[in-house]
């Protein structure tokens, strides 16, 4: 259910031409930092390479960030916003009617698998780059652990709404989440067609319900 993202901002670090370069606002700097993080790792995320990539002077950087550390703090916030926005949307709103909740949960589980397959709203490359950064920084490691816990809670909510007991839903959520991380970590390559074809069977096995 995974493969590399086709998001333009996740492409390996490429120099932006003056003609194609967007307005250099804070988000442009963060996208450039993300691209370097994915391509080269956290140690390469520095002002000089970012300015060179964007083909602008370093002074522009300091309109948006006091220093490199402030950029790194913003980058981890950017990750939680960009990569978790679609996932959070899958558990909101939460209907009061049990039958409506169950039906909506089935739909959301299908949408979740499609989210992992498509990867335009959830970038596996960005996620893996952040996790590699966490290996070197204890504060980032703690942040990643907290985000993982929140994501699993979102998935657990879907399974609870499908009618599974809370304890069972937690296990199902962990299996689904760790299974997906395993895909990313092992670098399994499958075509989008294969993943789409296999998705219904994954859903049935993971949910215990024929969807």
C-alpha angles and dihedrals in degrees: 000000000000147000138148118306122256093207110134092225090056093061115117112275109293128172113252115227119230090244095054099034113115124222105296102239130146094280092054090056091048092049090051091048090050092051092052092045091053094044103038111008135250096297089065094053098102136135097252097054091043092052090047091050092051092039094230135114121275090240089074089063092062093059087071107025133035093213144333093285091058088052091051091049089051091047094059089048089049090054093053091047099044099038098038102041095088093042092053090050090058092068098044132117104028113207120219096220111088095215091049090048092051094049092045091048091056090051091048093051090055089048090050093055090047088051091056092045097047096041095188092114096031115043115204090191092057090046094051092046090054090050091051088052089051089060088066101037123053093199091055090045089057091047092051091048090053092049091048089053091050092049092050089050089054090052092045089055090056092053092046089053088052088061103262120137114262094248093048090046090056091054092047090049092051093047091051094045098044090044089057093047088050090057090054096044095048092046095228111186118212130156119252089243092057092048093049091049092050096043098088091053091048090051092051094048095044096044100035087226129099103242 
